[in-house]
C-alpha cells in the first residue's frame, strides 16, 4: 500500500532503513525536482504501479524516496517509471545517507527558553526590591531569585562553561572564557551578598540576561551553519550502489565496490554508468551531469565511458577499466572535499575580532581587581568592580553584530528568492569582484526549443515524441507543448533508432539521423536543431553585473561554437568552453591565487568542485542535490536578475556589520572607563550590556 506524508510534518524514522527489510530490498532515489504535496502523490502513485515495488515513501524535505522492492529487482524499473512520468530521479547509496535531526538546535532553544523565563521572573522580583521593599521582604526576594537563577544557569549556561573548560584544558583562551567567568563571578558574588549581607546587592538578573542574549546569538549562528551539509557525501551518494555483472552467459547483481578491472557490466537504458570503462558497442550517452554538454553524445565501440554518465538509447556492455574508488565521480568528490576544507578556513569578521577580545578583557579585569584591592584593601569591593568590568565588556554586542545582520539580511534575500546557507556567505559575497557563470542549466533553460518546423510538421513530431520515454523525445514534447498533436497511427519505437508511424497514408519517423535528431515525413527530412533558451533575467543579470563593475566569465563543457554564440547574445567577452570539472576548479583556484574573489554559479555535478572551491557560490533551485549542497546559497527565484541585487544587498550587509562592530567598540570605549572607576555595579553593567545589544539588533533590522 502506498503512503503519503504531510509535507508540513517531519518524516518518521524508518525502523529498518538498511539495504533490506522484512518486505524486501530497500532502494533510495534522489528526486531533486519535487517541491509539493502533489509531487509526493505523483511519485508514490507512479511507483505503486511498477510491478515488484511493494512500498514507497517520499521524504519531501530531503527530496528522496525510499522504495521497498521484490528481491533483486533493483532500481532500474522505478527509475524508468519516474523518468517516463517526468520526474528526475537518481539512485542513491543508502550506506552514506545522513540523518536530519537537529538535536543541538533543539537543545539551544531549550536553554534560551529557560534563561529567558528565569530572567523575566528575577527581573520582576528586582523591580519589587527597587520599589522600596522592606529589609525582610528584600532578603526573601533575593533568596527566591537565587532559587530561580542558579538552577536555570546550571542548565542554560552549559555551552559557555563547557567551551571555556575545554579551552583552558588545552592551555588556551577563547571568547567563552570571560563569559563563563563573568557569569560565575556574578552568581558567586550575588550568593555571597544574599547570605552574608541580607541581599543588599545581587546580580542574578545580570547573569541571566547575559546568558540569554549570548545564547540567542549562538542559536542564530547555529542555524546558519546547520543548513550546510557535505557536498562530498552527496556526490558519493549519487554513485550507483549496485550493477549487473556478466559472468559468461549468466547475470548477477553485485555491489559496485566489488567490480574489478576487466569485469563486463550490462547497462540498460536510463542506467547511470557505475565505473569508468570502455564500451563494447555504439551508444548514446547523456554527459551533461559531468561535462555540461547539452547535446547527447554518440560513442562507438572502444570509446571511453566515465562513471556518472547516463545511457540514453540502447543497452550496451561496459568493460571496466578502473575500480569504483578510482572512478571519475570519486575523483570529483575528492576535489569537492579538498575545496570545502580550504573554504571553511575563511575567517569571519567576528572571529577575527574575537581573537583579540579574550586576552584584552582578561588582562583588564585582572588589573582592575589588583588595582582596587591595592587601593582599598577591600577584596569584596575589588571582586565586585572586576565582575562589573567583565560583564560590561562581555561580547554580547560583538556576538550579535554579525548574526543579527545575517539573520535580517538573509530573511530579506529569501523573500527576494535567494536562500543563503553559509554563516559567512554575506561577508564573502560583499568581497566579490569576478563572477563565473555555468552555461547549460544555469544561463539556459533545461528544456530546449525547436526551430524550423511548420504547424503540420510540429504536430507530427509532437505525436511521435509523446509515444516515447526517451529523454530527447521528452524534451521535444515539452518544447512543442503549445502545438496540437497530429493523428499518427501505427506508432512503434525501435531501440537505438527512434519512433515511427503513419500519417496521412505515409511513413513518418522521429529519431537519429545523419546529423543528429531529425523528423522524416515521407521523402522530406527536417533536421531538428535544438536551441537552448535563456533563463528569465539572464541578460539583465549579466548587464547589471557588468554595469556594477564585475568581471563576468562563462564556463561550460559545451562546444566552443555554442558557447560563443550564447556569450555574444549576453555580452560576455570571456568564455571558457570544453571544460572538465577539474578544469573549472583549476580556473577558480588560479583566479583566487591572483587575489580575485570569485562568485561561482552552477547547477551540475561538473560544477560542484568549482562551487566548493570558489570564494562564494550559488546554485539554481533546479540544480542537482550535490550542486545545491556544495554552494553557499540557492537561487530559488526563476529570474536570475536577483543575483546582482544579492551582491548589492550583501555589500550593504557588510556595511551594517562594520557599523555594529563600531557601535560595540564605541559602547566599550564609554562603558569600560565607567566600570573601571567603580561607578557601575554588575547589575548596571548588565543593563548597559543589554542596551548595547538592543542597539546592535535595531541597526541590523532597519531598512
C-alpha positions as CSV (number, residue, x, y, z in Angstrom):
1,X,0.0,0.0,0.0
2,X,1.3,3.4,-0.9
3,X,1.7,6.0,1.8
4,X,1.6,9.8,1.6
5,X,3.3,12.0,4.1
6,X,2.2,15.5,5.0
7,X,4.8,17.9,3.6
8,X,4.5,20.1,6.7
9,X,5.4,17.3,9.1
10,X,8.9,15.8,9.6
11,X,9.1,12.2,8.3
12,X,9.1,9.5,10.8
13,X,12.3,7.5,11.1
14,X,12.1,4.1,9.4
15,X,12.6,1.0,11.6
16,X,14.7,-0.8,9.0
17,X,16.5,1.8,6.9
18,X,19.0,-0.5,5.5
19,X,19.6,-2.4,2.3
20,X,17.0,-5.0,3.2
21,X,13.9,-5.2,5.4
22,X,11.3,-7.8,6.1
23,X,9.3,-6.8,3.0
24,X,12.2,-7.0,0.5
25,X,15.1,-4.9,-0.8
26,X,15.3,-1.2,0.0
27,X,16.3,1.3,-2.7
28,X,16.8,5.1,-2.2
29,X,16.3,7.5,-5.0
30,X,17.1,11.2,-5.2
31,X,14.2,13.4,-6.6
32,X,15.7,16.9,-7.0
33,X,12.7,18.3,-8.8
34,X,9.9,17.6,-6.3
35,X,8.5,20.5,-4.3
36,X,4.9,20.0,-3.1
37,X,2.3,17.5,-1.8
38,X,1.2,16.9,-5.4
39,X,4.7,15.7,-6.3
40,X,4.5,13.3,-3.4
41,X,1.3,11.8,-4.6
42,X,2.5,11.7,-8.2
43,X,5.8,9.9,-7.3
44,X,4.2,7.4,-5.0
45,X,1.3,6.8,-7.4
46,X,3.8,6.1,-10.2
47,X,5.9,3.8,-8.1
48,X,2.8,2.0,-6.9
49,X,2.0,0.9,-10.5
50,X,5.5,-0.6,-11.0
51,X,5.5,-4.4,-10.8
52,X,7.7,-5.6,-7.9
53,X,7.5,-2.3,-6.0
54,X,6.0,-3.2,-2.6
55,X,6.1,0.2,-0.9
56,X,7.3,3.7,-1.4
57,X,7.6,6.7,1.0
58,X,8.7,10.1,-0.1
59,X,10.7,12.5,2.1
60,X,9.8,15.9,0.7
61,X,12.2,17.7,3.0
62,X,15.2,15.8,1.7
63,X,13.8,15.2,-1.8
64,X,14.2,11.5,-1.6
65,X,12.0,8.4,-1.8
66,X,12.5,5.1,0.0
67,X,11.3,2.1,-2.0
68,X,10.8,-1.5,-0.9
69,X,11.1,-3.9,-3.9
70,X,11.0,-7.5,-4.6
71,X,14.3,-9.2,-4.0
72,X,16.9,-8.5,-6.7
73,X,14.6,-6.2,-8.7
74,X,17.0,-3.2,-8.4
75,X,16.3,0.4,-9.0
76,X,16.0,0.3,-12.8
77,X,12.2,-0.3,-13.1
78,X,11.5,2.5,-10.6
79,X,13.9,4.9,-12.4
80,X,12.3,4.2,-15.7
81,X,8.8,4.7,-14.4
82,X,9.7,8.0,-12.8
83,X,11.6,9.2,-15.8
84,X,8.6,8.3,-18.0
85,X,6.3,10.3,-15.6
86,X,8.5,13.3,-15.9
87,X,10.4,13.1,-12.6
88,X,14.1,13.5,-12.5
89,X,15.5,10.6,-10.4
90,X,18.9,9.2,-9.4
91,X,19.8,6.2,-7.4
92,X,21.4,6.8,-4.0
93,X,23.7,4.6,-1.9
94,X,21.8,4.2,1.3
95,X,25.0,3.4,3.2
96,X,26.1,7.0,3.0
97,X,22.8,8.7,3.9
98,X,22.8,11.1,6.8
99,X,20.2,11.9,9.4
100,X,18.4,15.2,9.5
101,X,17.7,15.7,13.3
102,X,18.9,18.9,14.9
103,X,19.5,17.9,18.5
104,X,21.9,20.8,19.0
105,X,19.4,23.4,17.8
106,X,16.6,22.0,19.9
107,X,18.9,22.0,23.0
108,X,19.9,25.6,22.4
109,X,16.3,26.6,22.1
110,X,15.5,24.9,25.4
111,X,18.4,26.7,27.0
112,X,17.2,30.0,25.6
113,X,13.7,29.4,26.9
114,X,14.9,28.5,30.4
115,X,17.2,31.6,30.6
116,X,14.5,33.9,29.3
117,X,11.8,32.6,31.6
118,X,14.1,32.9,34.6
119,X,15.4,36.3,33.6
120,X,11.9,37.7,33.4
121,X,10.9,36.3,36.8
122,X,14.1,37.5,38.5
123,X,13.7,41.0,37.0
124,X,10.1,41.1,38.2
125,X,11.4,40.4,41.7
126,X,14.1,43.0,41.3
127,X,11.5,45.6,40.4
128,X,9.8,44.9,43.7
129,X,13.1,45.4,45.5
130,X,13.8,48.7,43.7
131,X,10.3,49.9,44.6
132,X,11.2,50.0,48.3
133,X,10.6,46.6,49.8
134,X,11.4,46.2,53.5
135,X,14.7,44.5,54.5
136,X,13.0,41.2,55.3
137,X,11.0,41.2,52.0
138,X,14.1,42.2,50.1
139,X,16.1,39.4,51.6
140,X,13.3,36.9,50.8
141,X,13.1,38.1,47.2
142,X,16.8,37.7,46.8
143,X,16.6,34.1,48.1
144,X,13.8,33.4,45.7
145,X,15.9,35.0,42.9
146,X,18.8,32.7,43.8
147,X,16.4,29.7,43.8
148,X,15.3,30.6,40.3
149,X,18.6,31.7,38.8
150,X,21.1,29.1,40.0
151,X,19.3,26.0,38.6
152,X,18.4,27.9,35.4
153,X,22.0,29.0,34.9
154,X,23.2,25.4,35.7
155,X,21.3,24.3,32.6
156,X,21.3,27.3,30.3
157,X,25.0,28.4,30.6
158,X,26.4,24.9,30.0
159,X,27.7,25.8,26.4
160,X,29.8,28.6,27.8
161,X,31.2,26.7,30.7
162,X,31.9,23.5,28.7
163,X,33.6,25.5,25.9
164,X,35.7,27.6,28.4
165,X,36.7,24.4,30.3
166,X,37.8,22.7,27.1
167,X,39.9,25.8,26.1
168,X,41.6,26.0,29.5
169,X,42.4,22.3,29.5
170,X,44.1,22.8,26.1
171,X,46.1,25.7,27.5
172,X,44.4,28.5,25.6
173,X,41.6,31.0,26.0
174,X,38.6,31.7,23.8
175,X,35.6,34.1,23.9
176,X,33.7,31.8,26.2
177,X,36.3,32.0,29.0
178,X,35.5,35.6,30.0
179,X,31.8,34.9,29.5
180,X,31.9,31.9,31.9
181,X,34.0,33.9,34.3
182,X,31.6,36.8,34.4
183,X,28.5,34.5,34.9
184,X,30.3,32.6,37.7
185,X,31.5,35.8,39.4
186,X,28.1,37.4,39.2
187,X,26.5,34.3,40.7
188,X,29.1,33.8,43.5
189,X,29.1,37.5,44.4
190,X,25.3,37.6,44.4
191,X,25.0,34.5,46.5
192,X,27.6,35.9,49.0
193,X,25.6,39.1,49.2
194,X,22.4,37.1,49.8
195,X,23.9,35.0,52.6
196,X,26.1,37.5,54.4
197,X,24.8,41.0,53.6
198,X,21.0,40.4,53.7
199,X,20.8,40.7,50.0
200,X,21.9,44.3,49.7
201,X,23.2,43.9,46.2
202,X,22.6,40.9,44.0
203,X,23.1,40.4,40.3
204,X,21.3,37.2,39.4
205,X,19.3,39.1,36.7
206,X,22.6,40.3,35.2
207,X,23.9,36.8,34.9
208,X,20.6,35.6,33.3
209,X,20.3,38.4,30.9
210,X,23.9,37.9,29.8
211,X,23.3,34.2,29.3
212,X,20.0,34.8,27.4
213,X,21.4,37.3,24.9
214,X,24.5,35.3,24.2
215,X,22.5,32.1,23.7
216,X,20.3,33.9,21.2
217,X,23.3,35.0,19.2
218,X,24.7,31.4,19.4
219,X,21.4,30.0,18.1
220,X,21.4,32.4,15.1
221,X,24.9,31.3,14.3
222,X,24.0,27.6,14.6
223,X,21.0,27.9,12.3
224,X,23.2,29.5,9.6
225,X,25.7,26.6,9.9
226,X,23.1,23.8,10.3
227,X,21.8,24.1,6.7
228,X,25.1,23.3,5.1
229,X,25.9,19.6,4.5
230,X,28.8,17.9,3.0
231,X,28.8,18.0,-0.8
232,X,31.3,15.2,-1.0
233,X,28.9,12.9,0.8
234,X,26.1,13.9,-1.6
235,X,28.4,13.1,-4.6
236,X,29.3,9.7,-3.0
237,X,25.6,9.0,-2.5
238,X,24.9,9.7,-6.2
239,X,27.2,6.9,-7.2
240,X,25.4,3.8,-8.3
241,X,25.4,1.2,-5.4
242,X,24.8,-1.9,-7.5
243,X,25.5,-3.1,-11.0
244,X,24.7,-6.1,-13.2
245,X,27.8,-8.2,-13.8
246,X,28.1,-10.5,-16.8
247,X,29.7,-13.8,-15.8
248,X,29.8,-15.7,-19.1
249,X,26.2,-16.0,-20.1
250,X,24.9,-15.5,-16.5
251,X,24.0,-12.2,-14.9
252,X,24.2,-11.4,-11.3
253,X,23.8,-8.2,-9.2
254,X,26.9,-7.1,-7.4
255,X,28.0,-4.1,-5.3
256,X,29.8,-1.6,-7.3
257,X,32.6,-1.7,-4.8
258,X,33.2,-5.3,-5.8
259,X,33.7,-4.6,-9.5
260,X,37.3,-5.3,-10.7
261,X,39.2,-4.1,-13.7
262,X,38.2,-6.2,-16.7
263,X,34.7,-7.1,-15.5
264,X,31.9,-6.8,-18.0
265,X,28.9,-4.7,-16.9
266,X,25.5,-4.8,-18.5
267,X,23.8,-1.3,-18.7
268,X,20.2,-0.8,-19.5
269,X,18.5,2.3,-21.0
270,X,18.3,5.1,-18.3
271,X,21.1,3.5,-16.2
272,X,23.9,5.6,-14.8
273,X,27.4,4.2,-15.5
274,X,28.9,2.8,-12.2
275,X,32.6,2.8,-13.1
276,X,35.0,4.1,-15.8
277,X,35.4,1.7,-18.7
278,X,35.2,1.2,-22.5
279,X,32.0,0.5,-24.4
280,X,31.7,-2.8,-26.4
281,X,29.1,-1.3,-28.8
282,X,27.8,2.0,-30.0
283,X,25.5,4.0,-27.7
284,X,24.1,7.5,-27.0
285,X,25.1,9.0,-23.6
286,X,24.0,11.9,-21.6
287,X,27.1,13.6,-20.3
288,X,25.5,16.8,-19.0
289,X,26.0,16.0,-15.3
290,X,29.7,15.7,-15.7
291,X,30.7,17.8,-18.7
292,X,27.8,20.3,-19.1
293,X,27.3,19.3,-22.7
294,X,23.7,20.0,-23.6
295,X,23.5,17.6,-26.6
296,X,23.7,13.8,-26.1
297,X,27.0,12.2,-27.3
298,X,27.2,9.3,-29.6
299,X,30.0,6.8,-28.8
300,X,31.4,3.9,-30.8
301,X,32.7,0.5,-29.6
302,X,36.0,1.0,-27.8
303,X,35.3,4.6,-26.7
304,X,35.9,5.6,-23.1
305,X,32.9,6.0,-20.8
306,X,33.0,7.7,-17.4
307,X,31.2,6.9,-14.2
308,X,28.2,9.2,-13.8
309,X,27.2,9.3,-17.4
310,X,23.7,8.0,-18.3
311,X,22.7,5.6,-21.1
312,X,20.0,7.1,-23.4
313,X,19.2,5.0,-26.4
314,X,20.1,1.3,-26.2
315,X,21.5,-1.2,-23.7
316,X,25.2,-1.9,-24.0
317,X,28.1,-3.7,-22.3
318,X,30.9,-1.9,-20.5
319,X,34.3,-3.3,-19.7
320,X,35.6,-1.8,-16.5
321,X,39.0,0.0,-16.7
322,X,39.1,1.2,-13.1
323,X,37.7,0.2,-9.7
324,X,34.9,2.3,-8.1
325,X,37.3,4.1,-5.8
326,X,39.2,5.4,-8.8
327,X,36.2,6.5,-10.8
328,X,35.5,9.9,-12.2
329,X,32.8,10.6,-9.7
330,X,35.0,9.6,-6.8
331,X,37.8,11.9,-8.0
332,X,35.3,14.7,-8.3
333,X,34.1,14.0,-4.8
334,X,37.7,14.2,-3.6
335,X,38.1,17.5,-5.4
336,X,35.0,18.9,-3.6
337,X,36.1,17.6,-0.2
338,X,39.5,19.3,-0.6
339,X,37.9,22.5,-1.8
340,X,35.4,22.6,1.0
341,X,38.2,22.2,3.6
342,X,40.0,25.1,2.2
343,X,36.9,27.3,2.0
344,X,36.0,26.6,5.6
345,X,39.2,28.1,6.7
346,X,37.7,31.5,5.8
347,X,37.7,33.6,9.0
348,X,34.7,36.0,9.5
349,X,34.9,39.5,10.9
350,X,33.5,38.4,14.3
351,X,36.0,35.6,14.5
352,X,38.9,37.9,13.8
353,X,37.7,40.4,16.4
354,X,37.2,37.6,19.0
355,X,40.8,36.5,18.8
356,X,41.8,40.0,20.1
357,X,38.9,40.2,22.6
358,X,39.6,37.5,25.2
359,X,43.2,38.4,26.2
360,X,42.4,42.1,26.4
361,X,39.3,41.5,28.7
362,X,41.1,39.1,31.0
363,X,44.0,41.5,31.4
364,X,41.7,44.4,32.0
365,X,39.7,42.6,34.6
366,X,42.8,41.3,36.4
367,X,44.3,44.8,36.5
368,X,41.0,46.2,37.8
369,X,40.9,43.6,40.6
370,X,44.5,44.1,41.5
371,X,44.3,47.9,41.4
372,X,41.2,48.2,43.6
373,X,42.5,45.7,46.1
374,X,45.7,47.5,46.5
375,X,44.0,50.9,46.6
376,X,41.3,49.9,49.2
377,X,42.3,46.7,50.7
378,X,38.7,45.5,50.2
379,X,38.7,42.2,48.4
380,X,34.9,42.1,48.2
381,X,34.7,45.5,46.5
382,X,37.6,44.7,44.2
383,X,35.8,41.5,43.1
384,X,32.5,43.4,42.5
385,X,34.2,46.0,40.3
386,X,36.2,43.4,38.4
387,X,32.9,41.5,37.9
388,X,31.3,44.7,36.6
389,X,34.2,45.1,34.1
390,X,33.8,41.5,32.9
391,X,30.1,41.9,32.4
392,X,30.2,45.3,30.8
393,X,32.8,44.1,28.4
394,X,31.1,40.8,27.7
395,X,30.9,40.2,23.9
396,X,27.1,40.3,23.6
397,X,27.0,43.1,21.1
398,X,30.0,41.6,19.4
399,X,28.4,38.2,19.4
400,X,25.2,39.6,17.9
401,X,26.9,42.1,15.5
402,X,27.2,39.5,12.7
403,X,24.3,37.0,13.4
404,X,21.8,39.8,13.8
405,X,22.7,41.3,10.4
406,X,23.0,37.9,8.8
407,X,19.5,36.9,10.1
408,X,17.9,40.2,9.0
409,X,19.5,40.3,5.5
410,X,19.2,36.6,4.9
411,X,15.5,36.8,5.5
412,X,15.3,39.8,3.1
413,X,17.2,37.9,0.5
414,X,15.0,34.8,1.0
415,X,11.9,37.0,0.2
416,X,13.8,38.1,-2.9
417,X,14.3,34.5,-4.0
418,X,17.9,33.7,-2.7
419,X,18.5,31.3,0.2
420,X,21.9,31.6,1.8
421,X,23.1,28.6,3.8
422,X,26.6,29.5,5.0
423,X,27.1,31.7,8.0
424,X,29.8,33.8,6.3
425,X,28.2,33.9,2.8
426,X,27.1,37.5,3.2
427,X,30.6,38.7,4.1
428,X,32.1,36.7,1.2
429,X,29.5,37.9,-1.3
430,X,30.4,41.5,-0.4
431,X,34.1,40.8,-1.4
432,X,33.2,39.5,-4.9
433,X,34.9,41.1,-7.9
434,X,34.6,38.3,-10.5
435,X,31.5,36.2,-11.5
436,X,31.8,32.8,-13.2
437,X,28.6,31.5,-14.8
438,X,28.0,28.0,-15.9
439,X,26.1,27.8,-19.2
440,X,23.8,24.8,-19.5
441,X,21.2,24.6,-16.8
442,X,22.3,28.0,-15.3
443,X,22.2,30.6,-18.0
444,X,19.9,28.5,-20.2
445,X,16.7,26.6,-19.6
446,X,17.0,22.8,-19.3
447,X,14.3,22.3,-21.9
448,X,15.3,23.3,-25.4
449,X,13.1,24.9,-28.1
450,X,12.9,23.8,-31.7
451,X,13.1,26.0,-34.7
452,X,12.3,25.5,-38.4
453,X,9.0,23.4,-38.2
454,X,5.7,24.4,-39.7
455,X,2.5,23.6,-37.8
456,X,1.9,20.2,-39.6
457,X,5.5,19.0,-39.0
458,X,5.4,20.2,-35.4
459,X,2.1,18.2,-34.8
460,X,3.6,15.0,-36.2
461,X,6.8,15.5,-34.2
462,X,4.8,16.0,-31.0
463,X,2.7,12.9,-31.6
464,X,5.8,10.8,-32.2
465,X,7.7,12.3,-29.2
466,X,4.8,11.7,-26.8
467,X,4.9,8.0,-27.7
468,X,8.5,7.6,-26.4
469,X,10.0,7.9,-22.9
470,X,13.4,8.8,-24.3
471,X,14.9,11.9,-22.8
472,X,15.3,13.6,-26.2
473,X,11.7,12.7,-27.0
474,X,10.5,14.2,-23.8
475,X,12.5,17.4,-24.5
476,X,10.9,17.7,-27.9
477,X,7.4,17.0,-26.5
478,X,7.9,19.8,-23.9
479,X,9.2,22.2,-26.5
480,X,6.2,21.6,-28.7
481,X,3.6,21.6,-25.9
482,X,1.8,24.6,-27.4
483,X,1.0,22.7,-30.7
484,X,-1.8,20.2,-31.4
485,X,-0.6,16.6,-32.0
486,X,-1.3,15.1,-35.4
487,X,-3.2,11.9,-35.8
488,X,-0.4,9.5,-36.3
489,X,-1.2,5.8,-36.3
490,X,0.7,2.5,-36.1
491,X,3.3,4.1,-33.8
492,X,6.3,1.9,-32.9
493,X,9.6,2.6,-31.1
494,X,12.8,0.9,-32.2
495,X,15.6,1.0,-29.6
496,X,18.5,2.9,-30.8
497,X,16.7,4.3,-33.9
498,X,13.6,6.3,-32.8
499,X,9.8,6.3,-33.2
500,X,8.0,5.6,-36.4
501,X,4.3,5.6,-37.6
502,X,2.0,6.6,-40.4
503,X,0.4,10.0,-41.0
504,X,-2.0,10.8,-43.9
505,X,-1.1,7.5,-45.5
506,X,2.7,8.0,-45.5
507,X,5.5,6.8,-43.3
508,X,6.9,9.2,-40.7
509,X,9.6,8.9,-38.1
510,X,11.4,10.8,-35.4
511,X,14.9,9.7,-34.4
512,X,18.6,9.6,-35.1
513,X,19.7,11.0,-38.5
514,X,23.0,11.6,-40.1
515,X,23.4,15.0,-38.4
516,X,21.5,14.5,-35.2
517,X,17.8,14.2,-34.4
518,X,15.5,14.6,-37.5
519,X,11.9,14.3,-38.4
520,X,11.1,12.3,-41.6
521,X,7.8,12.9,-43.4
522,X,7.7,10.6,-46.4
523,X,10.6,11.8,-48.6
524,X,11.0,15.1,-46.7
525,X,13.6,15.4,-43.9
526,X,13.5,18.0,-41.2
527,X,16.7,18.3,-39.1
528,X,15.6,19.3,-35.6
529,X,18.1,21.9,-34.4
530,X,17.9,22.2,-30.6
531,X,18.5,25.7,-29.5
532,X,18.6,26.4,-25.7
533,X,16.6,29.3,-24.4
534,X,17.9,31.8,-21.9
535,X,16.7,31.7,-18.3
536,X,14.5,34.6,-17.4
537,X,16.6,37.6,-16.2
538,X,19.9,36.1,-17.6
539,X,20.5,39.0,-19.9
540,X,19.5,41.6,-17.3
541,X,21.8,39.9,-14.7
542,X,24.8,40.0,-17.0
543,X,24.1,43.6,-17.9
544,X,23.7,44.6,-14.3
545,X,26.9,42.8,-13.2
546,X,28.9,44.5,-15.9
547,X,27.4,47.8,-15.1
548,X,28.3,47.4,-11.4
549,X,32.0,46.8,-12.4
550,X,32.2,43.0,-12.0
551,X,34.3,40.8,-14.4
552,X,31.9,38.2,-15.9
553,X,33.1,34.9,-17.4
554,X,31.1,32.0,-18.8
555,X,32.3,28.4,-18.2
556,X,30.9,25.4,-20.0
557,X,31.8,21.8,-21.0
558,X,29.9,22.5,-24.2
559,X,31.4,23.1,-27.7
560,X,33.2,26.4,-28.3
561,X,30.7,27.4,-31.1
562,X,27.6,27.0,-29.0
563,X,29.3,28.8,-26.0
564,X,30.5,31.8,-28.1
565,X,27.1,32.2,-29.7
566,X,25.4,32.4,-26.3
567,X,28.1,34.7,-24.9
568,X,27.6,37.1,-27.7
569,X,23.9,37.3,-27.0
570,X,24.6,38.1,-23.4
571,X,27.5,40.5,-23.9
572,X,30.1,38.2,-22.2
573,X,33.6,38.6,-23.6
574,X,35.4,36.0,-21.6
575,X,34.4,32.4,-22.4
576,X,35.9,29.1,-21.3
577,X,34.5,26.2,-23.4
578,X,35.1,22.4,-23.4
579,X,36.0,22.5,-19.6
580,X,36.0,19.4,-17.5
581,X,35.1,19.6,-13.8
582,X,38.8,19.7,-12.7
583,X,39.4,22.5,-15.3
584,X,36.6,24.6,-13.7
585,X,38.0,24.1,-10.2
586,X,41.6,24.9,-11.5
587,X,40.4,28.1,-13.0
588,X,38.7,29.1,-9.7
589,X,42.0,28.3,-7.9
590,X,44.0,30.3,-10.5
591,X,41.8,33.4,-10.1
592,X,42.0,33.0,-6.3
593,X,45.8,32.9,-6.4
594,X,45.7,36.1,-8.3
595,X,43.8,37.7,-5.5
596,X,40.4,37.6,-7.1
597,X,37.2,37.0,-5.1
598,X,35.2,34.7,-7.3
599,X,31.4,34.1,-7.2
600,X,30.7,30.8,-9.0
601,X,27.2,30.0,-10.2
602,X,26.5,26.5,-11.5
603,X,24.0,23.6,-11.4
604,X,25.6,20.3,-12.2
605,X,27.9,17.6,-10.9
606,X,30.6,19.1,-13.1
607,X,30.3,22.3,-11.2
608,X,30.5,21.0,-7.7
609,X,34.3,21.2,-7.3
610,X,34.3,24.8,-8.6
611,X,31.3,25.7,-6.4
612,X,33.0,24.4,-3.3
613,X,36.4,26.0,-4.0
614,X,35.1,29.4,-5.0
615,X,35.3,32.3,-2.6
616,X,31.5,32.1,-2.6
617,X,29.0,30.2,-4.7
618,X,25.3,30.0,-5.7
619,X,23.3,27.3,-7.4
620,X,19.8,27.5,-9.1
621,X,17.0,25.6,-7.3
622,X,16.8,23.3,-10.4
623,X,20.4,22.2,-9.8
624,X,21.3,18.7,-8.7
625,X,21.4,18.0,-5.0
626,X,25.2,17.8,-5.0
627,X,25.5,21.3,-6.6
628,X,22.9,22.8,-4.2
629,X,24.8,21.4,-1.2
630,X,28.2,22.5,-2.4
631,X,27.0,26.0,-2.9
632,X,26.8,28.7,-0.2
633,X,23.3,29.6,-1.4
634,X,20.4,28.6,-3.6
635,X,18.7,30.8,-6.2
636,X,15.0,30.0,-5.5
637,X,13.6,32.6,-8.0
638,X,13.4,31.6,-11.6
639,X,14.6,35.1,-12.6
640,X,18.4,35.4,-12.4
641,X,18.1,39.2,-12.0
642,X,18.2,38.6,-8.3
643,X,21.9,37.8,-8.4
644,X,23.1,41.4,-9.0
645,X,20.6,42.5,-6.3
646,X,22.0,39.9,-3.9
647,X,25.6,41.3,-4.4
648,X,24.4,44.8,-3.8
649,X,22.5,43.7,-0.7
650,X,25.5,41.8,0.6
651,X,27.6,44.9,0.4
652,X,25.0,46.8,2.4
653,X,25.1,44.0,4.9
654,X,28.8,44.2,5.3
655,X,28.5,47.9,6.0
656,X,25.9,47.1,8.7
657,X,28.2,44.5,10.2
658,X,31.0,47.1,10.4
659,X,28.6,49.6,11.8
660,X,27.6,47.2,14.5
661,X,31.2,46.4,15.4
662,X,31.8,50.1,15.5
663,X,28.8,50.6,17.9
664,X,30.1,47.8,20.1
665,X,33.5,49.4,20.2
666,X,32.0,52.8,21.0
667,X,30.0,51.3,23.7
668,X,33.1,49.7,25.3
669,X,35.0,53.0,24.9
670,X,32.4,54.7,27.0
671,X,31.3,51.9,29.4
672,X,34.7,50.5,30.3
673,X,36.1,53.7,32.0
674,X,32.9,54.0,34.0
675,X,33.3,50.4,35.2
676,X,37.0,50.8,35.9
677,X,36.2,53.8,38.0
678,X,33.8,51.8,40.2
679,X,30.7,53.7,39.2
680,X,28.9,50.6,37.7
681,X,27.6,47.7,39.7
682,X,27.3,44.3,38.0
683,X,23.6,44.9,37.5
684,X,24.2,48.3,35.9
685,X,26.8,46.7,33.7
686,X,24.3,44.0,32.6
687,X,21.8,46.7,31.8
688,X,24.4,48.6,29.8
689,X,25.4,45.5,28.0
690,X,21.8,44.7,27.2
691,X,21.3,48.2,25.8
692,X,24.2,47.8,23.5
693,X,22.8,44.5,22.3
694,X,19.4,46.1,21.6
695,X,21.1,48.9,19.7
696,X,23.1,46.5,17.6
697,X,19.9,44.5,16.7
698,X,18.0,47.6,15.9
699,X,20.7,48.7,13.5
700,X,20.7,45.3,11.9
701,X,17.0,45.1,11.2
702,X,16.4,48.7,9.9
703,X,15.6,49.1,6.2
